[in-house]
Amino acid sequence: MKGILEGCILKIIDQTETYGYEIVTRLWDYGFTDAKEGTLYPLLLRLEKKGLIKGTFKESPLGPKRKYYSLTKEGKDYVQYFYEAWKEVEQSVKNIFGEEGK
């Protein structure tokens, strides 16, 4: 599940530069209701260390600066790789459950 969540987080960041809490609420909107900030921030740190995202502190209209995330070139490449891998896994699961052609 962690790998799937990482791929989905990267896609959200790919759509628009964003910050942690906004990512969590977007995950909730997409049905990842178990996603929590305590889960998200270690994943963001790991993605940043891997060089897939870049964090920049920016002023916030509601208080202290926020760390906004954007994808690096490597992150954009990984999003494409993730989606292709996901389609293969999805097809395999459908094959196993006999849902092909339904």
Jmol script that loads the backbone (N, CA, C; Angstrom):
load data "model"
ATOM      1  N   MET A   1       0.820  -1.194   0.000  1.00  0.00           N
ATOM      2  CA  MET A   1       0.000   0.000   0.000  1.00  0.00           C
ATOM      3  C   MET A   1       0.865   1.260   0.000  1.00  0.00           C
ATOM      4  N   LYS A   2       2.008   1.206   0.698  1.00  0.00           N
ATOM      5  CA  LYS A   2       2.878   2.380   0.769  1.00  0.00           C
ATOM      6  C   LYS A   2       3.319   2.821  -0.615  1.00  0.00           C
ATOM      7  N   GLY A   3       3.689   1.864  -1.464  1.00  0.00           N
ATOM      8  CA  GLY A   3       4.127   2.192  -2.811  1.00  0.00           C
ATOM      9  C   GLY A   3       3.019   2.819  -3.629  1.00  0.00           C
ATOM     10  N   ILE A   4       1.801   2.328  -3.456  1.00  0.00           N
ATOM     11  CA  ILE A   4       0.662   2.906  -4.158  1.00  0.00           C
ATOM     12  C   ILE A   4       0.422   4.327  -3.667  1.00  0.00           C
ATOM     13  N   LEU A   5       0.487   4.512  -2.363  1.00  0.00           N
ATOM     14  CA  LEU A   5       0.275   5.841  -1.789  1.00  0.00           C
ATOM     15  C   LEU A   5       1.346   6.817  -2.281  1.00  0.00           C
ATOM     16  N   GLU A   6       2.588   6.374  -2.357  1.00  0.00           N
ATOM     17  CA  GLU A   6       3.659   7.241  -2.860  1.00  0.00           C
ATOM     18  C   GLU A   6       3.368   7.682  -4.290  1.00  0.00           C
ATOM     19  N   GLY A   7       2.967   6.741  -5.139  1.00  0.00           N
ATOM     20  CA  GLY A   7       2.644   7.074  -6.518  1.00  0.00           C
ATOM     21  C   GLY A   7       1.496   8.067  -6.617  1.00  0.00           C
ATOM     22  N   CYS A   8       0.482   7.888  -5.791  1.00  0.00           N
ATOM     23  CA  CYS A   8      -0.668   8.796  -5.795  1.00  0.00           C
ATOM     24  C   CYS A   8      -0.279  10.182  -5.268  1.00  0.00           C
ATOM     25  N   ILE A   9       0.565  10.221  -4.264  1.00  0.00           N
ATOM     26  CA  ILE A   9       1.052  11.508  -3.742  1.00  0.00           C
ATOM     27  C   ILE A   9       1.827  12.247  -4.824  1.00  0.00           C
ATOM     28  N   LEU A  10       2.680  11.528  -5.525  1.00  0.00           N
ATOM     29  CA  LEU A  10       3.452  12.155  -6.598  1.00  0.00           C
ATOM     30  C   LEU A  10       2.527  12.708  -7.679  1.00  0.00           C
ATOM     31  N   LYS A  11       1.468  11.982  -8.021  1.00  0.00           N
ATOM     32  CA  LYS A  11       0.540  12.458  -9.044  1.00  0.00           C
ATOM     33  C   LYS A  11      -0.180  13.724  -8.566  1.00  0.00           C
ATOM     34  N   ILE A  12      -0.558  13.770  -7.308  1.00  0.00           N
ATOM     35  CA  ILE A  12      -1.204  14.969  -6.753  1.00  0.00           C
ATOM     36  C   ILE A  12      -0.251  16.155  -6.843  1.00  0.00           C
ATOM     37  N   ILE A  13       1.000  15.937  -6.486  1.00  0.00           N
ATOM     38  CA  ILE A  13       1.991  17.015  -6.556  1.00  0.00           C
ATOM     39  C   ILE A  13       2.243  17.407  -8.010  1.00  0.00           C
ATOM     40  N   ASP A  14       2.168  16.438  -8.907  1.00  0.00           N
ATOM     41  CA  ASP A  14       2.367  16.724 -10.329  1.00  0.00           C
ATOM     42  C   ASP A  14       1.273  17.656 -10.859  1.00  0.00           C
ATOM     43  N   GLN A  15       0.075  17.549 -10.316  1.00  0.00           N
ATOM     44  CA  GLN A  15      -1.045  18.364 -10.782  1.00  0.00           C
ATOM     45  C   GLN A  15      -0.887  19.828 -10.381  1.00  0.00           C
ATOM     46  N   THR A  16      -0.322  20.067  -9.198  1.00  0.00           N
ATOM     47  CA  THR A  16      -0.114  21.436  -8.730  1.00  0.00           C
ATOM     48  C   THR A  16       0.843  21.438  -7.551  1.00  0.00           C
ATOM     49  N   GLU A  17       1.660  22.462  -7.452  1.00  0.00           N
ATOM     50  CA  GLU A  17       2.531  22.604  -6.286  1.00  0.00           C
ATOM     51  C   GLU A  17       1.629  22.703  -5.058  1.00  0.00           C
ATOM     52  N   THR A  18       1.933  21.949  -4.034  1.00  0.00           N
ATOM     53  CA  THR A  18       1.026  21.867  -2.895  1.00  0.00           C
ATOM     54  C   THR A  18       1.786  21.567  -1.609  1.00  0.00           C
ATOM     55  N   TYR A  19       1.092  21.629  -0.487  1.00  0.00           N
ATOM     56  CA  TYR A  19       1.690  21.392   0.827  1.00  0.00           C
ATOM     57  C   TYR A  19       1.022  20.194   1.502  1.00  0.00           C
ATOM     58  N   GLY A  20       1.603  19.743   2.586  1.00  0.00           N
ATOM     59  CA  GLY A  20       1.215  18.502   3.234  1.00  0.00           C
ATOM     60  C   GLY A  20      -0.251  18.328   3.545  1.00  0.00           C
ATOM     61  N   TYR A  21      -0.845  19.271   4.269  1.00  0.00           N
ATOM     62  CA  TYR A  21      -2.244  19.094   4.664  1.00  0.00           C
ATOM     63  C   TYR A  21      -3.161  19.055   3.447  1.00  0.00           C
ATOM     64  N   GLU A  22      -2.851  19.855   2.454  1.00  0.00           N
ATOM     65  CA  GLU A  22      -3.660  19.848   1.237  1.00  0.00           C
ATOM     66  C   GLU A  22      -3.556  18.492   0.528  1.00  0.00           C
ATOM     67  N   ILE A  23      -2.382  17.880   0.563  1.00  0.00           N
ATOM     68  CA  ILE A  23      -2.213  16.548  -0.034  1.00  0.00           C
ATOM     69  C   ILE A  23      -3.094  15.545   0.699  1.00  0.00           C
ATOM     70  N   VAL A  24      -3.094  15.589   2.018  1.00  0.00           N
ATOM     71  CA  VAL A  24      -3.917  14.664   2.808  1.00  0.00           C
ATOM     72  C   VAL A  24      -5.392  14.839   2.463  1.00  0.00           C
ATOM     73  N   THR A  25      -5.862  16.066   2.394  1.00  0.00           N
ATOM     74  CA  THR A  25      -7.288  16.279   2.097  1.00  0.00           C
ATOM     75  C   THR A  25      -7.632  15.823   0.678  1.00  0.00           C
ATOM     76  N   ARG A  26      -6.714  15.982  -0.256  1.00  0.00           N
ATOM     77  CA  ARG A  26      -6.961  15.483  -1.617  1.00  0.00           C
ATOM     78  C   ARG A  26      -7.004  13.959  -1.618  1.00  0.00           C
ATOM     79  N   LEU A  27      -6.124  13.320  -0.838  1.00  0.00           N
ATOM     80  CA  LEU A  27      -6.173  11.861  -0.727  1.00  0.00           C
ATOM     81  C   LEU A  27      -7.521  11.417  -0.170  1.00  0.00           C
ATOM     82  N   TRP A  28      -8.010  12.114   0.851  1.00  0.00           N
ATOM     83  CA  TRP A  28      -9.333  11.792   1.413  1.00  0.00           C
ATOM     84  C   TRP A  28     -10.401  11.919   0.337  1.00  0.00           C
ATOM     85  N   ASP A  29     -10.341  13.009  -0.434  1.00  0.00           N
ATOM     86  CA  ASP A  29     -11.322  13.237  -1.501  1.00  0.00           C
ATOM     87  C   ASP A  29     -11.333  12.095  -2.515  1.00  0.00           C
ATOM     88  N   TYR A  30     -10.159  11.505  -2.756  1.00  0.00           N
ATOM     89  CA  TYR A  30     -10.050  10.405  -3.708  1.00  0.00           C
ATOM     90  C   TYR A  30     -10.362   9.044  -3.089  1.00  0.00           C
ATOM     91  N   GLY A  31     -10.705   9.007  -1.808  1.00  0.00           N
ATOM     92  CA  GLY A  31     -11.096   7.756  -1.177  1.00  0.00           C
ATOM     93  C   GLY A  31     -10.069   7.118  -0.267  1.00  0.00           C
ATOM     94  N   PHE A  32      -8.900   7.732  -0.126  1.00  0.00           N
ATOM     95  CA  PHE A  32      -7.888   7.211   0.798  1.00  0.00           C
ATOM     96  C   PHE A  32      -8.191   7.743   2.199  1.00  0.00           C
ATOM     97  N   THR A  33      -9.297   7.280   2.766  1.00  0.00           N
ATOM     98  CA  THR A  33      -9.764   7.825   4.039  1.00  0.00           C
ATOM     99  C   THR A  33      -8.872   7.462   5.220  1.00  0.00           C
ATOM    100  N   ASP A  34      -8.021   6.458   5.058  1.00  0.00           N
ATOM    101  CA  ASP A  34      -7.098   6.081   6.136  1.00  0.00           C
ATOM    102  C   ASP A  34      -5.815   6.906   6.125  1.00  0.00           C
ATOM    103  N   ALA A  35      -5.630   7.732   5.100  1.00  0.00           N
ATOM    104  CA  ALA A  35      -4.416   8.561   5.023  1.00  0.00           C
ATOM    105  C   ALA A  35      -4.429   9.586   6.151  1.00  0.00           C
ATOM    106  N   LYS A  36      -3.329   9.673   6.847  1.00  0.00           N
ATOM    107  CA  LYS A  36      -3.187  10.601   7.975  1.00  0.00           C
ATOM    108  C   LYS A  36      -1.930  11.428   7.784  1.00  0.00           C
ATOM    109  N   GLU A  37      -1.909  12.590   8.408  1.00  0.00           N
ATOM    110  CA  GLU A  37      -0.723  13.442   8.312  1.00  0.00           C
ATOM    111  C   GLU A  37       0.504  12.718   8.852  1.00  0.00           C
ATOM    112  N   GLY A  38       0.332  11.920   9.893  1.00  0.00           N
ATOM    113  CA  GLY A  38       1.444  11.178  10.473  1.00  0.00           C
ATOM    114  C   GLY A  38       2.029  10.157   9.519  1.00  0.00           C
ATOM    115  N   THR A  39       1.241   9.706   8.565  1.00  0.00           N
ATOM    116  CA  THR A  39       1.716   8.795   7.530  1.00  0.00           C
ATOM    117  C   THR A  39       2.349   9.572   6.384  1.00  0.00           C
ATOM    118  N   LEU A  40       1.752  10.711   6.066  1.00  0.00           N
ATOM    119  CA  LEU A  40       2.169  11.485   4.909  1.00  0.00           C
ATOM    120  C   LEU A  40       3.559  12.082   5.041  1.00  0.00           C
ATOM    121  N   TYR A  41       3.840  12.734   6.165  1.00  0.00           N
ATOM    122  CA  TYR A  41       5.101  13.474   6.275  1.00  0.00           C
ATOM    123  C   TYR A  41       6.351  12.596   6.168  1.00  0.00           C
ATOM    124  N   PRO A  42       6.367  11.397   6.749  1.00  0.00           N
ATOM    125  CA  PRO A  42       7.534  10.527   6.504  1.00  0.00           C
ATOM    126  C   PRO A  42       7.668  10.138   5.027  1.00  0.00           C
ATOM    127  N   LEU A  43       6.528   9.942   4.333  1.00  0.00           N
ATOM    128  CA  LEU A  43       6.583   9.625   2.907  1.00  0.00           C
ATOM    129  C   LEU A  43       7.127  10.802   2.106  1.00  0.00           C
ATOM    130  N   LEU A  44       6.686  12.015   2.445  1.00  0.00           N
ATOM    131  CA  LEU A  44       7.203  13.201   1.753  1.00  0.00           C
ATOM    132  C   LEU A  44       8.706  13.340   1.966  1.00  0.00           C
ATOM    133  N   LEU A  45       9.160  13.092   3.176  1.00  0.00           N
ATOM    134  CA  LEU A  45      10.591  13.163   3.467  1.00  0.00           C
ATOM    135  C   LEU A  45      11.365  12.136   2.647  1.00  0.00           C
ATOM    136  N   ARG A  46      10.836  10.918   2.569  1.00  0.00           N
ATOM    137  CA  ARG A  46      11.491   9.863   1.795  1.00  0.00           C
ATOM    138  C   ARG A  46      11.526  10.230   0.306  1.00  0.00           C
ATOM    139  N   LEU A  47      10.416  10.763  -0.221  1.00  0.00           N
ATOM    140  CA  LEU A  47      10.369  11.159  -1.627  1.00  0.00           C
ATOM    141  C   LEU A  47      11.344  12.300  -1.918  1.00  0.00           C
ATOM    142  N   GLU A  48      11.496  13.189  -0.934  1.00  0.00           N
ATOM    143  CA  GLU A  48      12.447  14.294  -1.093  1.00  0.00           C
ATOM    144  C   GLU A  48      13.889  13.778  -1.081  1.00  0.00           C
ATOM    145  N   LYS A  49      14.172  12.843  -0.173  1.00  0.00           N
ATOM    146  CA  LYS A  49      15.517  12.267  -0.116  1.00  0.00           C
ATOM    147  C   LYS A  49      15.863  11.485  -1.377  1.00  0.00           C
ATOM    148  N   LYS A  50      14.843  10.867  -2.000  1.00  0.00           N
ATOM    149  CA  LYS A  50      15.056  10.135  -3.247  1.00  0.00           C
ATOM    150  C   LYS A  50      15.222  11.084  -4.438  1.00  0.00           C
ATOM    151  N   GLY A  51      14.980  12.362  -4.228  1.00  0.00           N
ATOM    152  CA  GLY A  51      15.113  13.336  -5.311  1.00  0.00           C
ATOM    153  C   GLY A  51      13.916  13.396  -6.242  1.00  0.00           C
ATOM    154  N   LEU A  52      12.766  12.859  -5.794  1.00  0.00           N
ATOM    155  CA  LEU A  52      11.578  12.854  -6.634  1.00  0.00           C
ATOM    156  C   LEU A  52      10.738  14.123  -6.467  1.00  0.00           C
ATOM    157  N   ILE A  53      10.867  14.765  -5.307  1.00  0.00           N
ATOM    158  CA  ILE A  53      10.168  16.022  -5.058  1.00  0.00           C
ATOM    159  C   ILE A  53      11.135  17.028  -4.461  1.00  0.00           C
ATOM    160  N   LYS A  54      10.749  18.286  -4.548  1.00  0.00           N
ATOM    161  CA  LYS A  54      11.552  19.363  -3.980  1.00  0.00           C
ATOM    162  C   LYS A  54      10.621  20.188  -3.098  1.00  0.00           C
ATOM    163  N   GLY A  55      11.049  20.481  -1.882  1.00  0.00           N
ATOM    164  CA  GLY A  55      10.258  21.285  -0.968  1.00  0.00           C
ATOM    165  C   GLY A  55      10.811  22.695  -0.846  1.00  0.00           C
ATOM    166  N   THR A  56       9.908  23.677  -0.850  1.00  0.00           N
ATOM    167  CA  THR A  56      10.284  25.076  -0.732  1.00  0.00           C
ATOM    168  C   THR A  56       9.355  25.748   0.265  1.00  0.00           C
ATOM    169  N   PHE A  57       9.920  26.442   1.250  1.00  0.00           N
ATOM    170  CA  PHE A  57       9.097  27.159   2.211  1.00  0.00           C
ATOM    171  C   PHE A  57       8.590  28.455   1.591  1.00  0.00           C
ATOM    172  N   LYS A  58       7.275  28.679   1.740  1.00  0.00           N
ATOM    173  CA  LYS A  58       6.646  29.887   1.212  1.00  0.00           C
ATOM    174  C   LYS A  58       5.706  30.471   2.259  1.00  0.00           C
ATOM    175  N   GLU A  59       5.472  31.759   2.148  1.00  0.00           N
ATOM    176  CA  GLU A  59       4.553  32.429   3.054  1.00  0.00           C
ATOM    177  C   GLU A  59       3.165  31.803   2.955  1.00  0.00           C
ATOM    178  N   SER A  60       2.478  31.772   4.078  1.00  0.00           N
ATOM    179  CA  SER A  60       1.114  31.283   4.135  1.00  0.00           C
ATOM    180  C   SER A  60       0.195  32.425   4.556  1.00  0.00           C
ATOM    181  N   PRO A  61      -0.971  32.533   3.958  1.00  0.00           N
ATOM    182  CA  PRO A  61      -1.895  33.592   4.367  1.00  0.00           C
ATOM    183  C   PRO A  61      -2.479  33.356   5.756  1.00  0.00           C
ATOM    184  N   LEU A  62      -2.296  32.158   6.306  1.00  0.00           N
ATOM    185  CA  LEU A  62      -2.931  31.798   7.575  1.00  0.00           C
ATOM    186  C   LEU A  62      -1.959  31.532   8.715  1.00  0.00           C
ATOM    187  N   GLY A  63      -0.733  31.986   8.621  1.00  0.00           N
ATOM    188  CA  GLY A  63       0.191  31.739   9.721  1.00  0.00           C
ATOM    189  C   GLY A  63       1.613  31.564   9.245  1.00  0.00           C
ATOM    190  N   PRO A  64       2.325  30.591   9.864  1.00  0.00           N
ATOM    191  CA  PRO A  64       3.737  30.402   9.529  1.00  0.00           C
ATOM    192  C   PRO A  64       3.915  29.890   8.097  1.00  0.00           C
ATOM    193  N   LYS A  65       5.147  29.964   7.636  1.00  0.00           N
ATOM    194  CA  LYS A  65       5.460  29.474   6.289  1.00  0.00           C
ATOM    195  C   LYS A  65       5.093  28.002   6.159  1.00  0.00           C
ATOM    196  N   ARG A  66       4.716  27.628   4.944  1.00  0.00           N
ATOM    197  CA  ARG A  66       4.407  26.232   4.627  1.00  0.00           C
ATOM    198  C   ARG A  66       5.461  25.702   3.666  1.00  0.00           C
ATOM    199  N   LYS A  67       5.676  24.413   3.750  1.00  0.00           N
ATOM    200  CA  LYS A  67       6.581  23.766   2.805  1.00  0.00           C
ATOM    201  C   LYS A  67       5.752  23.248   1.633  1.00  0.00           C
ATOM    202  N   TYR A  68       5.973  23.850   0.476  1.00  0.00           N
ATOM    203  CA  TYR A  68       5.289  23.452  -0.746  1.00  0.00           C
ATOM    204  C   TYR A  68       6.166  22.496  -1.526  1.00  0.00           C
ATOM    205  N   TYR A  69       5.532  21.493  -2.106  1.00  0.00           N
ATOM    206  CA  TYR A  69       6.256  20.459  -2.831  1.00  0.00           C
ATOM    207  C   TYR A  69       5.960  20.526  -4.324  1.00  0.00           C
ATOM    208  N   SER A  70       6.997  20.292  -5.109  1.00  0.00           N
ATOM    209  CA  SER A  70       6.861  20.179  -6.559  1.00  0.00           C
ATOM    210  C   SER A  70       7.710  18.995  -7.006  1.00  0.00           C
ATOM    211  N   LEU A  71       7.387  18.472  -8.186  1.00  0.00           N
ATOM    212  CA  LEU A  71       8.130  17.326  -8.707  1.00  0.00           C
ATOM    213  C   LEU A  71       9.418  17.773  -9.381  1.00  0.00           C
ATOM    214  N   THR A  72      10.427  16.957  -9.237  1.00  0.00           N
ATOM    215  CA  THR A  72      11.659  17.126  -9.990  1.00  0.00           C
ATOM    216  C   THR A  72      11.479  16.400 -11.331  1.00  0.00           C
ATOM    217  N   LYS A  73      12.447  16.503 -12.193  1.00  0.00           N
ATOM    218  CA  LYS A  73      12.408  15.752 -13.462  1.00  0.00           C
ATOM    219  C   LYS A  73      12.314  14.261 -13.172  1.00  0.00           C
ATOM    220  N   GLU A  74      13.086  13.797 -12.194  1.00  0.00           N
ATOM    221  CA  GLU A  74      13.053  12.382 -11.817  1.00  0.00           C
ATOM    222  C   GLU A  74      11.674  11.997 -11.286  1.00  0.00           C
ATOM    223  N   GLY A  75      11.042  12.913 -10.560  1.00  0.00           N
ATOM    224  CA  GLY A  75       9.696  12.661 -10.044  1.00  0.00           C
ATOM    225  C   GLY A  75       8.682  12.530 -11.160  1.00  0.00           C
ATOM    226  N   LYS A  76       8.790  13.393 -12.160  1.00  0.00           N
ATOM    227  CA  LYS A  76       7.882  13.310 -13.311  1.00  0.00           C
ATOM    228  C   LYS A  76       8.068  11.981 -14.045  1.00  0.00           C
ATOM    229  N   ASP A  77       9.311  11.565 -14.212  1.00  0.00           N
ATOM    230  CA  ASP A  77       9.585  10.275 -14.856  1.00  0.00           C
ATOM    231  C   ASP A  77       9.001   9.131 -14.032  1.00  0.00           C
ATOM    232  N   TYR A  78       9.132   9.225 -12.700  1.00  0.00           N
ATOM    233  CA  TYR A  78       8.634   8.161 -11.832  1.00  0.00           C
ATOM    234  C   TYR A  78       7.113   8.060 -11.886  1.00  0.00           C
ATOM    235  N   VAL A  79       6.420   9.199 -11.977  1.00  0.00           N
ATOM    236  CA  VAL A  79       4.957   9.175 -12.066  1.00  0.00           C
ATOM    237  C   VAL A  79       4.531   8.365 -13.286  1.00  0.00           C
ATOM    238  N   GLN A  80       5.196   8.564 -14.403  1.00  0.00           N
ATOM    239  CA  GLN A  80       4.874   7.814 -15.623  1.00  0.00           C
ATOM    240  C   GLN A  80       5.167   6.332 -15.423  1.00  0.00           C
ATOM    241  N   TYR A  81       6.325   6.028 -14.844  1.00  0.00           N
ATOM    242  CA  TYR A  81       6.686   4.629 -14.568  1.00  0.00           C
ATOM    243  C   TYR A  81       5.655   3.981 -13.634  1.00  0.00           C
ATOM    244  N   PHE A  82       5.284   4.686 -12.567  1.00  0.00           N
ATOM    245  CA  PHE A  82       4.317   4.163 -11.605  1.00  0.00           C
ATOM    246  C   PHE A  82       3.007   3.819 -12.290  1.00  0.00           C
ATOM    247  N   TYR A  83       2.517   4.724 -13.137  1.00  0.00           N
ATOM    248  CA  TYR A  83       1.224   4.497 -13.778  1.00  0.00           C
ATOM    249  C   TYR A  83       1.273   3.291 -14.711  1.00  0.00           C
ATOM    250  N   GLU A  84       2.354   3.150 -15.447  1.00  0.00           N
ATOM    251  CA  GLU A  84       2.492   1.982 -16.330  1.00  0.00           C
ATOM    252  C   GLU A  84       2.536   0.694 -15.508  1.00  0.00           C
ATOM    253  N   ALA A  85       3.280   0.701 -14.412  1.00  0.00           N
ATOM    254  CA  ALA A  85       3.358  -0.475 -13.541  1.00  0.00           C
ATOM    255  C   ALA A  85       1.999  -0.772 -12.917  1.00  0.00           C
ATOM    256  N   TRP A  86       1.275   0.277 -12.530  1.00  0.00           N
ATOM    257  CA  TRP A  86      -0.051   0.099 -11.932  1.00  0.00           C
ATOM    258  C   TRP A  86      -1.002  -0.566 -12.931  1.00  0.00           C
ATOM    259  N   LYS A  87      -0.979  -0.147 -14.188  1.00  0.00           N
ATOM    260  CA  LYS A  87      -1.867  -0.738 -15.192  1.00  0.00           C
ATOM    261  C   LYS A  87      -1.590  -2.229 -15.346  1.00  0.00           C
ATOM    262  N   GLU A  88      -0.320  -2.619 -15.281  1.00  0.00           N
ATOM    263  CA  GLU A  88       0.022  -4.046 -15.381  1.00  0.00           C
ATOM    264  C   GLU A  88      -0.512  -4.815 -14.170  1.00  0.00           C
ATOM    265  N   VAL A  89      -0.334  -4.250 -12.982  1.00  0.00           N
ATOM    266  CA  VAL A  89      -0.822  -4.915 -11.761  1.00  0.00           C
ATOM    267  C   VAL A  89      -2.342  -5.010 -11.798  1.00  0.00           C
ATOM    268  N   GLU A  90      -2.990  -3.927 -12.186  1.00  0.00           N
ATOM    269  CA  GLU A  90      -4.454  -3.913 -12.256  1.00  0.00           C
ATOM    270  C   GLU A  90      -4.948  -5.011 -13.198  1.00  0.00           C
ATOM    271  N   GLN A  91      -4.316  -5.136 -14.346  1.00  0.00           N
ATOM    272  CA  GLN A  91      -4.716  -6.160 -15.316  1.00  0.00           C
ATOM    273  C   GLN A  91      -4.499  -7.557 -14.750  1.00  0.00           C
ATOM    274  N   SER A  92      -3.398  -7.751 -14.065  1.00  0.00           N
ATOM    275  CA  SER A  92      -3.116  -9.067 -13.477  1.00  0.00           C
ATOM    276  C   SER A  92      -4.156  -9.438 -12.430  1.00  0.00           C
ATOM    277  N   VAL A  93      -4.533  -8.482 -11.600  1.00  0.00           N
ATOM    278  CA  VAL A  93      -5.553  -8.746 -10.577  1.00  0.00           C
ATOM    279  C   VAL A  93      -6.886  -9.071 -11.243  1.00  0.00           C
ATOM    280  N   LYS A  94      -7.237  -8.328 -12.271  1.00  0.00           N
ATOM    281  CA  LYS A  94      -8.481  -8.627 -13.001  1.00  0.00           C
ATOM    282  C   LYS A  94      -8.432 -10.030 -13.589  1.00  0.00           C
ATOM    283  N   ASN A  95      -7.280 -10.418 -14.125  1.00  0.00           N
ATOM    284  CA  ASN A  95      -7.145 -11.770 -14.679  1.00  0.00           C
ATOM    285  C   ASN A  95      -7.354 -12.825 -13.596  1.00  0.00           C
ATOM    286  N   ILE A  96      -6.740 -12.616 -12.445  1.00  0.00           N
ATOM    287  CA  ILE A  96      -6.870 -13.584 -11.358  1.00  0.00           C
ATOM    288  C   ILE A  96      -8.310 -13.728 -10.890  1.00  0.00           C
ATOM    289  N   PHE A  97      -9.015 -12.601 -10.799  1.00  0.00           N
ATOM    290  CA  PHE A  97     -10.389 -12.627 -10.322  1.00  0.00           C
ATOM    291  C   PHE A  97     -11.414 -12.883 -11.424  1.00  0.00           C
ATOM    292  N   GLY A  98     -10.932 -13.128 -12.643  1.00  0.00           N
ATOM    293  CA  GLY A  98     -11.819 -13.480 -13.736  1.00  0.00           C
ATOM    294  C   GLY A  98     -12.678 -12.331 -14.225  1.00  0.00           C
ATOM    295  N   GLU A  99     -12.188 -11.097 -14.065  1.00  0.00           N
ATOM    296  CA  GLU A  99     -12.976  -9.944 -14.452  1.00  0.00           C
ATOM    297  C   GLU A  99     -12.633  -9.463 -15.858  1.00  0.00           C
ATOM    298  N   GLU A 100     -11.721 -10.121 -16.525  1.00  0.00           N
ATOM    299  CA  GLU A 100     -11.348  -9.716 -17.875  1.00  0.00           C
ATOM    300  C   GLU A 100     -12.536  -9.911 -18.806  1.00  0.00           C
ATOM    301  N   GLY A 101     -12.841  -8.881 -19.537  1.00  0.00           N
ATOM    302  CA  GLY A 101     -13.916  -8.962 -20.521  1.00  0.00           C
ATOM    303  C   GLY A 101     -15.298  -8.676 -19.961  1.00  0.00           C
ATOM    304  N   LYS A 102     -15.417  -8.394 -18.686  1.00  0.00           N
ATOM    305  CA  LYS A 102     -16.732  -8.089 -18.092  1.00  0.00           C
ATOM    306  C   LYS A 102     -16.979  -6.605 -18.102  1.00  0.00           C
TER     307      LYS A 102
END
end "model"
wireframe off; spacefill off
backbone 0.3
color backbone group
